[in-house]
Amino acid sequence: MDKPRLDRGIPQQSIVYLGLCLIGVLIFILAGIIPAWRTLAEMETQIATASYRLEEQKALAPFYPILIERQGKKESEVLPLPEKDRLPQAKINTLPLNLSNAARMSGMSLVSATLNLKAMVGDAQFMPVSVVLRGSFADFRRFLINLGGLPYVERIEEITIQEKPGAKEYRLTLWVAIG
């Protein structure tokens, strides 16, 4: 009995067909599967971004009407600049009350308003007033605007801001025109 010979090589045509099939599979993978996989990864990233934005919008939705309402309430952009006048000496005692009203209208609290009566000797035309306030910086801005509406406030000489527990403390030295 003859034994079949195993040392025969693989036919040349089979090797060519096998090579062509491998090249076809490689082209299919490189041209079809890899770009589709990249597109799928990009779409998953877009979906994750969109879902995050959707959750963010759901969380912030209750604040939207409040912000729209605040946007409609713009503060006056015209600064109050009344014509300068003097505070009569008979009404000097109303100055702390007027400063307190300006502080209250701006959302601040007036801690103290101290008049320097020593400066009123002789023919004094101006009197320094030391004011201490508590509140936020935005309220302080509104206070300064309200202060500009007082016709007898001549100038602000000094402003000191100190951080205190709970709120900032503002110290001002004003010069009031008296007459």
N, CA, C and O of each residue as an XYZ file, in Angstrom:
716
protein
N       0.807     -1.172      0.000
C       0.000      0.000      0.000
C       0.857      1.245      0.000
O       1.878      1.396      0.671
N       0.344      2.078     -0.795
C       1.105      3.301     -0.897
C       0.599      4.321      0.101
O      -0.604      4.506      0.286
N       1.517      4.949      0.712
C       1.141      6.013      1.649
C       1.074      7.331      0.878
O       1.919      7.606      0.026
N       0.053      8.147      1.187
C      -0.002      9.430      0.483
C       1.157     10.326      0.920
O       1.623     10.291      2.058
N       1.568     11.086      0.002
C       2.720     11.948      0.275
C       2.253     13.265      0.891
O       1.386     13.957      0.358
N       2.836     13.570      1.986
C       2.484     14.792      2.680
C       3.455     15.920      2.359
O       3.238     17.060      2.770
N       4.432     15.639      1.693
C       5.413     16.662      1.441
C       5.070     17.519      0.231
O       5.827     18.400     -0.173
N       3.922     17.234     -0.322
C       3.482     18.067     -1.423
C       3.137     19.442     -0.887
O       2.563     19.545      0.197
N       3.456     20.474     -1.590
C       3.162     21.825     -1.153
C       1.701     22.204     -1.417
O       0.975     21.516     -2.135
N       1.310     23.298     -0.822
C      -0.039     23.816     -1.045
C      -0.045     24.409     -2.445
O       0.896     25.100     -2.837
N      -1.097     24.141     -3.192
C      -1.132     24.651     -4.554
C      -1.057     26.179     -4.572
O      -1.591     26.858     -3.695
N      -0.386     26.692     -5.585
C      -0.173     28.131     -5.737
C      -1.488     28.881     -5.834
O      -1.595     29.988     -5.306
N      -2.449     28.342     -6.461
C      -3.747     29.000     -6.650
C      -4.479     29.150     -5.310
O      -5.156     30.157     -5.103
N      -4.366     28.213     -4.427
C      -5.008     28.282     -3.119
C      -4.376     29.395     -2.270
O      -5.066     30.104     -1.537
N      -3.075     29.525     -2.386
C      -2.387     30.572     -1.641
C      -2.845     31.944     -2.138
O      -3.041     32.857     -1.335
N      -3.015     32.096     -3.446
C      -3.469     33.361     -4.001
C      -4.885     33.657     -3.513
O      -5.178     34.783     -3.110
N      -5.770     32.648     -3.548
C      -7.146     32.851     -3.086
C      -7.179     33.199     -1.586
O      -7.926     34.076     -1.152
N      -6.376     32.510     -0.835
C      -6.299     32.779      0.596
C      -5.799     34.209      0.844
O      -6.347     34.907      1.697
N      -4.787     34.648      0.124
C      -4.270     36.014      0.257
C      -5.309     37.058     -0.127
O      -5.467     38.067      0.559
N      -6.021     36.810     -1.232
C      -7.069     37.747     -1.649
C      -8.194     37.838     -0.619
O      -8.710     38.924     -0.356
N      -8.567     36.719     -0.048
C      -9.622     36.722      0.981
C      -9.162     37.480      2.225
O      -9.935     38.239      2.810
N      -7.913     37.278      2.630
C      -7.395     37.990      3.790
C      -7.332     39.501      3.518
O      -7.653     40.304      4.393
N      -6.924     39.876      2.321
C      -6.893     41.294      1.957
C      -8.306     41.866      1.946
O      -8.514     42.995      2.390
N      -9.279     41.108      1.447
C     -10.682     41.554      1.446
C     -11.216     41.744      2.859
O     -11.905     42.725      3.138
N     -10.904     40.821      3.741
C     -11.349     40.936      5.131
C     -10.681     42.141      5.796
O     -11.323     42.872      6.550
N      -9.401     42.344      5.517
C      -8.677     43.479      6.078
C      -9.256     44.804      5.573
O      -9.420     45.742      6.353
N      -9.563     44.886      4.286
C     -10.189     46.095      3.731
C     -11.559     46.313      4.355
O     -11.913     47.450      4.666
N     -12.330     45.265      4.543
C     -13.652     45.390      5.174
C     -13.528     45.924      6.592
O     -14.312     46.773      7.016
N     -12.529     45.417      7.326
C     -12.338     45.880      8.706
C     -11.877     47.341      8.711
O     -12.406     48.151      9.473
N     -10.901     47.681      7.872
C     -10.365     49.041      7.865
C     -11.348     50.063      7.291
O     -11.397     51.201      7.759
N     -12.120     49.675      6.295
C     -13.018     50.631      5.633
C     -14.419     50.634      6.215
O     -15.145     51.612      6.034
N     -14.815     49.614      6.884
C     -16.191     49.540      7.367
C     -16.340     49.535      8.872
O     -17.087     50.346      9.419
N     -15.667     48.664      9.534
C     -15.886     48.475     10.965
C     -15.217     49.577     11.795
O     -15.852     50.116     12.702
N     -13.967     49.923     11.515
C     -13.254     50.925     12.322
C     -13.912     52.301     12.212
O     -14.111     52.930     13.252
N     -14.267     52.820     11.018
C     -14.968     54.121     10.970
C     -16.331     54.082     11.672
O     -16.731     55.052     12.315
N     -17.035     52.962     11.546
C     -18.322     52.844     12.234
C     -18.116     52.844     13.744
O     -18.919     53.417     14.482
N     -17.055     52.211     14.201
C     -16.758     52.179     15.635
C     -16.424     53.580     16.144
O     -16.865     53.967     17.226
N     -15.628     54.362     15.350
C     -15.301     55.735     15.735
C     -16.549     56.610     15.758
O     -16.740     57.402     16.681
N     -17.392     56.469     14.750
C     -18.644     57.235     14.706
C     -19.516     56.900     15.909
O     -20.127     57.787     16.505
N     -19.572     55.642     16.258
C     -20.357     55.221     17.419
C     -19.800     55.844     18.699
O     -20.569     56.283     19.555
N     -18.479     55.888     18.839
C     -17.872     56.494     20.032
C     -18.175     57.984     20.076
O     -18.476     58.515     21.146
N     -18.101     58.681     18.927
C     -18.427     60.110     18.890
C     -19.890     60.346     19.255
O     -20.211     61.283     19.986
N     -20.774     59.489     18.741
C     -22.205     59.638     19.059
C     -22.464     59.396     20.542
O     -23.295     60.077     21.143
N     -21.774     58.449     21.129
C     -21.942     58.203     22.564
C     -21.474     59.405     23.377
O     -22.081     59.746     24.393
N     -20.400     60.046     22.935
C     -19.915     61.258     23.608
C     -20.945     62.383     23.480
O     -21.214     63.092     24.450
N     -21.516     62.547     22.293
C     -22.542     63.572     22.076
C     -23.780     63.287     22.923
O     -24.385     64.208     23.472
N     -24.152     62.026     23.027
C     -25.323     61.648     23.834
C     -25.053     61.948     25.305
O     -25.927     62.463     26.002
N     -23.857     61.632     25.778
C     -23.510     61.909     27.178
C     -23.531     63.408     27.439
O     -24.033     63.852     28.471
N     -22.986     64.198     26.503
C     -22.985     65.657     26.658
C     -24.405     66.197     26.665
O     -24.747     67.039     27.495
N     -25.227     65.722     25.751
C     -26.616     66.190     25.680
C     -27.406     65.796     26.924
O     -28.213     66.585     27.416
N     -27.188     64.605     27.431
C     -27.923     64.200     28.639
C     -27.460     65.004     29.854
O     -28.267     65.325     30.727
N     -26.163     65.331     29.918
C     -25.662     66.172     31.007
C     -26.296     67.555     30.930
O     -26.740     68.096     31.942
N     -26.338     68.126     29.731
C     -26.939     69.450     29.554
C     -28.429     69.417     29.901
O     -28.956     70.366     30.482
N     -29.099     68.327     29.544
C     -30.525     68.196     29.862
C     -30.738     68.148     31.372
O     -31.641     68.803     31.893
N     -29.916     67.382     32.070
C     -30.023     67.313     33.534
C     -29.705     68.666     34.161
O     -30.343     69.075     35.131
N     -28.724     69.351     33.604
C     -28.364     70.680     34.104
C     -29.525     71.657     33.915
O     -29.831     72.444     34.811
N     -30.163     71.606     32.759
C     -31.302     72.486     32.505
C     -32.482     72.142     33.405
O     -33.190     73.042     33.857
N     -32.708     70.861     33.674
C     -33.780     70.471     34.592
C     -33.512     71.007     35.997
O     -34.429     71.447     36.691
N     -32.243     70.965     36.405
C     -31.889     71.448     37.745
C     -32.009     72.970     37.840
O     -32.383     73.496     38.888
N     -31.693     73.683     36.752
C     -31.701     75.147     36.782
C     -33.036     75.749     36.347
O     -33.217     76.963     36.442
N     -33.955     74.944     35.884
C     -35.240     75.455     35.394
C     -36.011     76.288     36.429
O     -36.617     77.286     36.040
N     -36.023     75.939     37.716
C     -36.755     76.772     38.674
C     -36.179     78.180     38.826
O     -36.898     79.100     39.215
N     -34.913     78.355     38.530
C     -34.292     79.667     38.688
C     -34.518     80.581     37.487
O     -34.339     81.794     37.596
N     -34.901     80.029     36.365
C     -35.065     80.812     35.146
C     -36.099     81.931     35.298
O     -35.797     83.069     34.937
N     -37.308     81.664     35.816
C     -38.273     82.764     35.969
C     -37.779     83.858     36.921
O     -38.068     85.037     36.714
N     -37.043     83.473     37.952
C     -36.514     84.460     38.896
C     -35.506     85.364     38.192
O     -35.519     86.579     38.388
N     -34.637     84.777     37.377
C     -33.641     85.572     36.660
C     -34.296     86.481     35.627
O     -33.860     87.616     35.437
N     -35.330     85.997     34.964
C     -36.052     86.832     33.993
C     -36.707     88.004     34.715
O     -36.704     89.128     34.215
N     -37.268     87.737     35.895
C     -37.905     88.804     36.669
C     -36.875     89.843     37.108
O     -37.135     91.044     37.045
N     -35.707     89.378     37.552
C     -34.662     90.304     37.975
C     -34.130     91.127     36.805
O     -33.781     92.297     36.961
N     -34.074     90.508     35.648
C     -33.574     91.210     34.481
C     -34.500     92.371     34.121
O     -34.042     93.412     33.650
N     -35.785     92.191     34.342
C     -36.742     93.254     34.059
C     -36.621     94.410     35.028
O     -36.959     95.543     34.685
N     -36.146     94.145     36.231
C     -36.013     95.184     37.254
C     -34.604     95.745     37.226
O     -33.778     95.399     38.070
N     -34.330     96.591     36.277
C     -33.011     97.206     36.216
C     -33.006     98.444     37.095
O     -33.980     99.193     37.167
N     -31.877     98.629     37.758
C     -31.743     99.811     38.590
C     -31.537    101.017     37.693
O     -31.056    100.906     36.565
N     -31.900    102.129     38.203
C     -31.756    103.358     37.448
C     -30.288    103.591     37.121
O     -29.426    103.523     37.998
N     -30.016    103.862     35.866
C     -28.645    104.099     35.460
C     -28.288    105.576     35.549
O     -27.148    105.961     35.288
N     -29.247    106.390     35.913
C     -28.994    107.810     36.056
C     -28.699    108.070     37.533
O     -29.522    107.784     38.402
N     -27.534    108.607     37.799
C     -27.152    108.897     39.175
C     -27.880    110.147     39.659
O     -28.025    111.116     38.913
N     -28.336    110.123     40.904
C     -28.994    111.317     41.432
C     -27.948    112.390     41.739
O     -27.111    112.223     42.625
N     -28.010    113.467     41.009
C     -27.077    114.566     41.237
C     -27.881    115.840     41.476
O     -28.050    116.660     40.573
N     -28.376    115.996     42.707
C     -29.138    117.208     42.980
C     -28.207    118.417     43.040
O     -26.994    118.282     43.199
N     -28.785    119.561     42.914
C     -27.995    120.778     43.021
C     -27.492    120.895     44.457
O     -28.235    120.667     45.411
N     -26.227    121.253     44.590
C     -25.615    121.316     45.916
C     -26.281    122.396     46.768
O     -26.596    123.489     46.298
N     -26.480    122.046     48.033
C     -27.128    122.942     48.981
C     -26.456    122.736     50.328
O     -25.653    121.818     50.494
N     -26.776    123.569     51.263
C     -26.213    123.454     52.614
C     -27.300    122.965     53.563
O     -28.483    123.259     53.392
N     -26.872    122.224     54.550
C     -27.774    121.755     55.600
C     -27.861    122.849     56.655
O     -26.845    123.223     57.241
N     -29.064    123.368     56.905
C     -29.191    124.414     57.935
C     -28.745    123.881     59.301
O     -28.969    122.714     59.624
N     -28.118    124.742     60.089
C     -27.627    124.313     61.397
C     -28.755    123.830     62.293
O     -28.531    123.010     63.183
N     -29.944    124.318     62.074
C     -31.076    123.879     62.895
C     -31.470    122.433     62.583
O     -32.108    121.777     63.406
N     -31.093    121.928     61.395
C     -31.467    120.562     61.001
C     -30.298    119.587     61.057
O     -30.372    118.498     60.487
N     -29.239    119.961     61.727
C     -28.088    119.059     61.818
C     -28.447    117.782     62.565
O     -27.894    116.720     62.282
N     -29.359    117.879     63.508
C     -29.739    116.685     64.272
C     -30.513    115.673     63.415
O     -30.673    114.530     63.843
N     -30.999    116.047     62.220
C     -31.698    115.105     61.340
C     -30.729    114.342     60.436
O     -31.140    113.418     59.734
N     -29.463    114.715     60.446
C     -28.479    114.072     59.578
C     -28.346    112.565     59.828
O     -28.351    111.805     58.859
N     -28.226    112.092     61.081
C     -28.148    110.642     61.297
C     -29.394    109.909     60.807
O     -29.293    108.789     60.307
N     -30.575    110.530     60.944
C     -31.801    109.909     60.458
C     -31.782    109.811     58.925
O     -32.192    108.794     58.365
N     -31.310    110.860     58.249
C     -31.230    110.831     56.791
C     -30.230    109.774     56.308
O     -30.476    109.092     55.313
N     -29.108    109.644     57.014
C     -28.127    108.613     56.654
C     -28.691    107.221     56.920
O     -28.436    106.282     56.165
N     -29.463    107.097     58.006
C     -30.092    105.817     58.314
C     -31.104    105.431     57.239
O     -31.185    104.265     56.853
N     -31.877    106.407     56.754
C     -32.837    106.134     55.672
C     -32.119    105.717     54.391
O     -32.564    104.794     53.708
N     -31.015    106.383     54.058
C     -30.238    106.024     52.869
C     -29.683    104.608     53.005
O     -29.656    103.858     52.029
N     -29.242    104.239     54.205
C     -28.724    102.890     54.435
C     -29.842    101.854     54.323
O     -29.654    100.798     53.719
N     -30.996    102.151     54.901
C     -32.116    101.226     54.851
C     -32.600    101.024     53.414
O     -32.924     99.904     53.021
N     -32.650    102.109     52.627
C     -33.090    102.004     51.236
C     -32.112    101.183     50.396
O     -32.503    100.591     49.390
N     -30.872    101.146     50.797
C     -29.884    100.380     50.042
C     -29.718     98.955     50.567
O     -28.984     98.168     49.970
N     -30.373     98.612     51.655
C     -30.288     97.260     52.203
C     -29.171     97.072     53.216
O     -28.838     95.938     53.562
N     -28.599     98.143     53.688
C     -27.525     98.064     54.681
C     -28.060     98.451     56.056
O     -29.173     98.961     56.190
N     -27.251     98.201     57.057
C     -27.641     98.644     58.396
C     -26.616     99.672     58.876
O     -25.406     99.468     58.786
N     -27.139    100.766     59.380
C     -26.288    101.836     59.900
C     -25.925    101.493     61.334
O     -26.799    101.367     62.192
N     -24.629    101.344     61.590
C     -24.161    101.041     62.937
C     -24.048    102.328     63.733
O     -24.518    102.416     64.867
N     -23.410    103.338     63.120
C     -23.292    104.617     63.818
C     -23.034    105.725     62.806
O     -22.481    105.506     61.728
N     -23.454    106.912     63.192
C     -23.169    108.135     62.440
C     -22.772    109.178     63.470
O     -23.620    109.669     64.216
N     -21.493    109.519     63.518
C     -20.973    110.416     64.534
C     -20.604    111.755     63.907
O     -19.789    111.823     62.988
N     -21.222    112.821     64.423
C     -20.928    114.170     63.952
C     -19.739    114.710     64.734
O     -19.660    114.521     65.948
N     -18.830    115.367     64.065
C     -17.678    115.967     64.735
C     -18.019    117.430     65.004
O     -17.743    118.307     64.185
N     -18.616    117.674     66.151
C     -19.061    119.019     66.490
C     -17.907    119.965     66.802
O     -18.103    121.180     66.808
N     -16.721    119.447     67.058
C     -15.565    120.300     67.311
C     -15.201    121.105     66.076
O     -14.611    122.180     66.182
N     -15.551    120.588     64.907
C     -15.206    121.275     63.660
C     -16.139    122.446     63.376
O     -15.911    123.192     62.425
N     -17.172    122.620     64.171
C     -18.152    123.678     63.924
C     -17.808    124.992     64.623
O     -18.686    125.839     64.780
N     -16.601    125.180     65.033
C     -16.225    126.423     65.691
C     -16.086    127.528     64.661
O     -15.605    127.303     63.551
N     -16.500    128.689     65.027
C     -16.337    129.855     64.156
C     -17.229    129.792     62.930
O     -18.421    129.497     63.021
N     -16.632    130.074     61.784
C     -17.361    130.157     60.525
C     -17.269    128.852     59.723
O     -17.120    128.897     58.502
N     -17.352    127.740     60.359
C     -17.183    126.453     59.662
C     -18.269    126.277     58.601
O     -19.455    126.477     58.864
N     -17.838    125.901     57.400
C     -18.784    125.661     56.316
C     -18.992    124.168     56.083
O     -19.973    123.765     55.459
N     -18.085    123.362     56.576
C     -18.182    121.919     56.401
C     -17.994    121.232     57.739
O     -17.288    121.728     58.618
N     -18.638    120.077     57.879
C     -18.536    119.317     59.119
C     -18.254    117.859     58.750
O     -18.971    117.285     57.930
N     -17.221    117.250     59.344
C     -16.959    115.831     59.069
C     -17.932    114.948     59.855
O     -18.271    115.230     61.004
N     -18.367    113.872     59.196
C     -19.268    112.905     59.817
C     -18.664    111.526     59.600
O     -18.343    111.151     58.472
N     -18.510    110.771     60.685
C     -18.000    109.398     60.589
C     -19.193    108.451     60.558
O     -20.053    108.496     61.437
N     -19.240    107.598     59.545
C     -20.359    106.679     59.357
C     -19.816    105.254     59.341
O     -18.806    104.973     58.696
N     -20.496    104.356     60.058
C     -20.146    102.939     60.071
C     -21.375    102.166     59.607
O     -22.464    102.335     60.156
N     -21.198    101.316     58.592
C     -22.294    100.539     58.004
C     -21.925     99.068     57.950
O     -20.748     98.713     57.997
N     -22.935     98.215     57.851
C     -22.720     96.779     57.644
C     -23.616     96.321     56.505
O     -24.765     96.746     56.382
N     -23.058     95.436     55.669
C     -23.833     94.893     54.566
C     -22.922     94.346     53.479
O     -21.720     94.179     53.685
N     -23.508     94.070     52.319
C     -22.741     93.516     51.206
C     -22.178     94.631     50.344
O     -22.538     95.798     50.495
N     -21.291     94.252     49.443
C     -20.648     95.246     48.594
C     -21.647     95.857     47.610
O     -21.582     97.053     47.328
N     -22.576     95.039     47.082
C     -23.590     95.565     46.165
C     -24.496     96.566     46.892
O     -24.883     97.583     46.316
N     -24.831     96.283     48.149
C     -25.635     97.225     48.934
C     -24.858     98.508     49.214
O     -25.434     99.596     49.244
N     -23.551     98.374     49.419
C     -22.722     99.558     49.645
C     -22.716    100.457     48.409
O     -22.739    101.683     48.516
N     -22.685     99.832     47.252
C     -22.756    100.605     46.009
C     -24.059    101.393     45.957
O     -24.058    102.579     45.626
N     -25.174    100.734     46.284
C     -26.473    101.425     46.295
C     -26.488    102.545     47.346
O     -27.082    103.600     47.126
N     -25.828    102.306     48.493
C     -25.757    103.338     49.523
C     -25.024    104.570     48.990
O     -25.459    105.700     49.211
N     -23.914    104.349     48.292
C     -23.173    105.482     47.738
C     -24.015    106.253     46.718
O     -23.926    107.478     46.640
N     -24.819    105.551     45.949
C     -25.715    106.212     44.996
C     -26.749    107.037     45.755
O     -27.024    108.181     45.394
N     -27.326    106.448     46.819
C     -28.302    107.183     47.637
C     -27.640    108.381     48.324
O     -28.251    109.438     48.478
N     -26.402    108.199     48.726
C     -25.671    109.281     49.373
C     -25.441    110.430     48.392
O     -25.455    111.597     48.783
N     -25.233    110.100     47.133
C     -25.074    111.128     46.109
C     -26.343    111.930     45.892
O     -26.296    113.030     45.341
N     -27.483    111.390     46.320
C     -28.753    112.096     46.204
C     -28.992    113.109     47.298
O     -29.939    113.891     47.211
N     -28.164    113.120     48.321
C     -28.304    114.104     49.403
C     -27.577    115.382     48.976
O     -26.373    115.342     48.724
N     -28.279    116.507     48.892
C     -27.663    117.722     48.324
C     -26.579    118.340     49.200
O     -25.769    119.121     48.701
N     -26.543    118.020     50.464
C     -25.584    118.670     51.355
C     -24.326    117.841     51.590
O     -23.432    118.295     52.304
N     -24.222    116.635     51.010
C     -22.998    115.845     51.129
C     -22.004    116.397     50.118
O     -22.205    116.305     48.907
N     -20.930    116.970     50.643
C     -19.942    117.641     49.785
C     -18.981    116.634     49.162
O     -18.757    116.653     47.952
N     -18.410    115.752     49.993
C     -17.465    114.771     49.475
C     -17.290    113.642     50.482
O     -17.670    113.754     51.647
N     -16.705    112.553     49.997
C     -16.323    111.425     50.853
C     -14.810    111.459     50.943
O     -14.108    111.387     49.935
N     -14.323    111.569     52.166
C     -12.878    111.702     52.344
C     -12.188    110.359     52.439
O     -11.100    110.181     51.892
N     -12.802    109.417     53.121
C     -12.125    108.159     53.397
C     -13.138    107.028     53.433
O     -14.240    107.186     53.957
N     -12.757    105.883     52.870
C     -13.578    104.668     52.934
C     -12.674    103.538     53.401
O     -11.610    103.303     52.829
N     -13.105    102.843     54.442
C     -12.367    101.684     54.954
C     -13.324    100.507     54.988
O     -14.444    100.622     55.485
N     -12.879     99.371     54.457
C     -13.708     98.161     54.430
C     -13.008     97.097     55.253
O     -11.831     96.805     55.046
N     -13.762     96.511     56.206
C     -13.219     95.447     57.048
C     -14.141     94.244     56.976
O     -15.365     94.380     56.974
N     -13.543     93.074     56.918
C     -14.307     91.836     56.902
C     -14.634     91.452     58.332
O     -13.733     91.249     59.147
N     -15.910     91.352     58.637
C     -16.370     90.937     59.969
C     -17.172     89.654     59.801
O     -17.660     89.376     58.706
N     -17.317     88.870     60.856
C     -18.139     87.658     60.747
C     -19.584     88.029     60.405
O     -20.224     88.812     61.107
N     -20.074     87.454     59.325
C     -21.464     87.700     58.943
C     -21.627     88.746     57.869
O     -22.482     88.583     56.999
N     -20.855     89.810     57.885
C     -20.990     90.881     56.890
C     -19.738     91.744     56.891
O     -18.913     91.682     57.803
N     -19.625     92.537     55.857
C     -18.512     93.479     55.795
C     -18.906     94.763     56.513
O     -20.075     95.147     56.550
N     -17.900     95.412     57.079
C     -18.138     96.668     57.772
C     -17.448     97.790     56.990
O     -16.273     97.685     56.635
N     -18.187     98.850     56.732
C     -17.696     99.972     55.943
C     -17.652    101.207     56.836
O     -18.629    101.547     57.504
N     -16.495    101.869     56.834
C     -16.324    103.111     57.598
C     -16.054    104.226     56.590
O     -15.163    104.116     55.748
N     -16.838    105.299     56.691
C     -16.705    106.435     55.789
C     -16.536    107.705     56.589
O     -17.051    107.834     57.699
N     -15.812    108.634     56.015
C     -15.756    109.984     56.568
C     -16.315    110.899     55.509
O     -15.722    111.071     54.444
N     -17.472    111.494     55.807
C     -18.156    112.401     54.883
C     -17.924    113.844     55.315
O     -17.718    114.125     56.495
N     -17.959    114.736     54.363
C     -17.946    116.162     54.655
C     -19.290    116.714     54.229
O     -19.677    116.617     53.064
N     -19.997    117.295     55.185
C     -21.341    117.829     54.956
C     -21.258    119.337     54.953
O     -20.644    119.942     55.832
N     -21.885    119.942     53.951
C     -21.925    121.403     53.867
C     -23.000    121.914     54.814
O     -24.158    121.509     54.717
N     -22.624    122.800     55.726
C     -23.586    123.353     56.678
C     -23.639    124.872     56.480
O     -22.696    125.495     55.993
N     -24.739    125.418     56.863
C     -24.819    126.870     56.710
C     -26.002    127.471     57.386
O     -26.191    128.686     57.336
